[in-house]
């Protein structure tokens, strides 16, 4: 089964909701708070990794709120980015978020898994760029694009 189809069937998986510009803006603000945390947590690698990941995740989630798509499963949110929003993101940006999710999980939940320093630095350097890109995407969405994306979500198969 396609991962998006699986995500749609899960509790807290993919579902259409009312489009919400205010909620989209609130997630942008959450992302900006996470970016500030990254700077203030210098020397605390574990929480820098988590904050950098959440800065990017909240930025992406702001796009979903603008579109009226709810998804509380992080891997499924990234799958939406990969399959439905692919024309807005580069392969490198998609890979960055996927690898950042793994790094966050490893840093937060495991004591025997080490996140490479180059991964942490990559996240810290690219989280602000990713955030700006998501803000630009939100601004540029047309109603035609939004409707087309929402129609894709309603399909039973991808």
PyMOL commands that set and color helices and strands:
alter all, ss='L'
color gray80, all
select helices_A, chain A and resi 3-9+21-40+45-67+74-83+86-88+91-109+117-140+143-154
alter helices_A, ss='H'
color red, helices_A
select strands_A, chain A and resi 15-16+69-70
alter strands_A, ss='S'
color yellow, strands_A
deselect
rebuild
show_as cartoon
